[in-house]
Amino acid sequence: MKATILHNPRCSKSREALALLTDAGADVTVIEYLKTPPSAAELARIYAKGGLSPRDGLRRAEADAKALSGADDTTVLDAMAANPILIERPLIETDKGVVIGRPPEAVRSIL
């Protein structure tokens, strides 16, 4: 099985999700999204595949997220692409779907 994870190696939840994927034998593509941010279009595609809204993928604890409280989806996606710290992590995609790995065990639903 192939999997892609938008990963932050400094995040314990992201490391746990990556470990679940590798333990399951997945062929994992790791994207350190803070170094290589996805485009707004790529984020839109991923969230749509997972039945998630961009707001679902917004890391609300970040100070810059508060300014997006009334923003439309396009504005949220553009902000995430410009400032990837706003992307809730980890974001995992397989052929079976997309989940935000919080809690990391959510990954099991798409293995």
Summary of the structure (lengths in Angstrom):
residues: 111
radius of gyration: 13.1
end to end distance: 7.8
largest distance: 41.0
contacts: 342
relative contact order: 0.24
helix: 45%
strand: 20%
